[in-house]
Amino acid sequence: FKLLYQYNAWANRRTVDACASLSTEQFTREMESSFRSVRDTLVHVMAVELVWLERWKLKWDGTFRKASEFPDLAAVRQAWKGIETDLLTFVDGLSDEDVNRIIPHKNSAGQEFRMPLRQLMQHLVNHGTYHRGQITTLVRQAGGKPIGTDLVTFYRERDAAAAAK
């Protein structure tokens, strides 16, 4: 999980960096997708990471960050920095026993579930991958230049950096 979450953070940062190729108007422009804009999709990924982290800590208060709280990419980047740090710290501190712990939670419709943390952790990375793909398409359609976030690219860059040391 540590490596998987290092990848997730790397891919999120690259996606945010790709959004820097857009003007604020392009970043917030309404488009056809799961969410209304590049910004709204990006904030969704970030907000869901925070919600799941708080659920895993059994501290979620039911609030969900709204895209309107983030007028531009700098605001998203600043907020996500803290979430990323907290998420990676949480993952780094997990034991094998911890990842098998059952986490009670409710979905957005209020249905109650109990699932092992390991399954929820896999879900969160998969969720981010899905929406980063959407963001890639939206950035391209808005006139920006996407940056690849494939797992194999992460491994190649990590291995090259290790070999250079």
N, C-alpha and C positions, 0 to 999 in steps of 0.2 A: 504493500500500500504506500510506503514511503516514496518509492520510485514512481508509482502511478500518480501520486499527488504532486510530485516535482514536475512531472510531465504536464499535468493539468495547469499548474501555475505558469509554466513556461508558455503553454499554448494560449492561456488567457492574456498574458503580457503581449505576446505577438499579435493577438487579435486587437487589443487596445492600440498597439503601435500602428496597425494597419488603418485603424479609424482616424489616426492623426493626419492621414492623407486627404481627409474630407474637411470642408469648411463646416462651420456650425450649422449653416442652412442645410447642407447635404447630410450632416449627422442627424439632424432632427426631422428631415423631410419625411412626410408620410409616404409609405410604400406598401405594396402588397406582400404580406408575409404573415407569420404567426403573430408578430407584434407590429406596431405601426411604423417603426423607424429603426435605423441602425441603433440609435441611442436606446430605444425602448427594449430592443432585443438584448443589447449588451447589459443594460441594467437588470433585466430579468435573470440572466446568468449569474451576475454578481449577487443579486438579492436572494436567489435560491441557495447559493453557497452559504450565505449567512443564516438563512432559515434552517437548513439541514444541520449546520454546525451547532446552532442553539438547540435544536431538537436532540442532537446526540448528547449534549451536555444537560439535557432535561431542563433547559432554561428559556425555551421559546415562549414569548409573550403574545404570539398571534399577529404581530405586526409584520408587514411586508413593505420593503422600500419601494417607492413609486418613481417612475422615470422622471416625472415632473420635478423631483427634488434635485435633479442633476441637469443644469442648463447647458453644460458643455462637457467635452471629453476630460478636461482637467479635473472637474468635480468627480467624475466617475473614477478616474485613475487614482485620485487621492483616497477615496473611500475604499476602493478595492485593495489598495496596499495593506491597510489594516486587516481586512478580512483574510487576505492571502496569508499574512503573517500568523494570524490566529489559527487558521485552518492547518497550515503546515506544522505549527507547534503542537496542535492537538494530535495530528497523525503521528508525528515523531514520538509522542509520549505513549502511544498505544502498545499494549502487550498482546500476545496471541489470545489470552483470556478476554481482553477488552473487546476485540473485534467479534467475538462470539456472543457478547452481551446482547440481550433482547432490548430493543428500543421501542417503547410505546409511542405512537404518534397518530395524528389525524391528518387526512388528506384535505384538500380545499373544500370538499363537499361535507366535511365533518365526520366522515367514516373513520372509525378507530381501527388501527392495525398494530401488530407487534411483530417486528422483524429483527433478525440479527444485524448488528452494526455493519458487518462485512458486506451484506447485500445492499444496504443503503449507501455505503461508500462507493461501491461499484456503480450504483445507479447515478450518483452525483457526477462522477466523471463522464459517464455515458451521456447524461443530460447536457453537460457542457459541450461535449463533442458535437452533439446534434445541433445545438444552437450556434456554435462557432461556424459550422458549415453554412447555416443560414446567413450569418453575418458576412461571411466571405462573398456570398452572392449579392447581398444588399450593398456592400462596399463597392463591388464591381459595377452594379447598376447605378449607383450614385456618382460614379466617375472616379472612384478611388482605386488604389492598388492593394489588393489583398496580400497577405503574407501567409505562406504555408504553415500549417500546424499539424502535419501528419506525425504520428508517433515515430515512424522510422526516421524522420528528420531530426526529432529530438534525440534519438539514440545516436545518430551520426554526429551531431554537434557535440554531444556529451563525450563520445569516444574520442573525437578529434581534440577536444579541449584537454582530456586526460592524457592523450599521447603527446601533446605539446608541452606538458609540464616536465 
